[in-house]
Amino acid sequence: MPSIDKPAQGYRGRFAPSPTGPLHFGSLVAAVGSYLDARAAGGEWLLRMEDVDEPRTVAGAAAAILHSLERLGFAWDGEVVYQSRRKPLYRAAFERLRLAGAVFACACTRREVADSALGIDAAPRYPGTCRNGLPQAREARAWRLKVEPGKVCFEDVLQGRICQDLAAEVGDFIVLRADGCFAYQLAVVTDDAEEGISHVVRGADLLDSTPRQICLQRHLGLAQPTYLHLPAAVNAAGEKLSKQTRAKPIDVARPQAALVAALEFLGQQPPADLQDAGLDHLWRWAIMNWNRSGLPSCRFAAVPEAY
């Protein structure tokens, strides 16, 4: 298991929000955690807009998120990357999989797959209908990765050893959707490799996606980053904060209050007077005192009442 106190050298991290709405507390936690882990290690912190799912992208959301991050005092390295502008990279990765015989065309509709047993993330587990060829008189809609039996395991810095039997719990998963969009799993793996990301620090709501991403990394011969999954913020009903659950936008007029709340959520024990400090002082304290050992190891935690 990677050391929980000593990040590796040559650190390159990233924050990758989906522009489906304004920055909320759950996203802020991921931003703060990934930023501090990178800066405390003397590493780089890149910013990527994960807008590969263009039908879900909200006009103006990316600009609003960037504005919020700037008001909160974040400073990223290099240019902001937009997945919607990187389709040739995803196409090239898909073609590598296709030429290797690792993917297959699938004619199944969502309704047909919905009758299957549920997988690890409560989504229907694909039953393998088209794995050995399209049914007669049916046309390809999506493309799926062939998943082989056996567990995919990795050591998460915070959550410990995680194993998932993709064949039993997920089934053959989509890499190219019926609407022509490349799936998130393929896009994020391609992006992390192309940007040289060494450490992925993000919310534990994405923990169950990680074995699929590692599976793709192995098929494509890509390096596997170090993973650290922070507790994901949930509301009083136990729902992950999102646009769908009406998560409130961060009040950037009070940046210190929001940042201190995120630090407390992450178990960092900021001093009481930090809310009254300037942003530069707050960030210096947070970087100098970043403590992985203080992070709660739970997968989900309640959001502070103010958020």
Helices and strands as residue ranges (DSSP letters): E 12-15, H 25-40, E 44-49, G 54-56, H 61-71, E 81-82, G 83-85, H 87-99, E 103-106, H 110-114, E 142-145, E 151-156, E 160-165, H 166-169, E 174-176, H 184-194, E 199-203, G 204-209, H 210-220, E 226-230, E 232-234, H 255-265, G 272-276, H 279-288, G 292-294, E 300-302
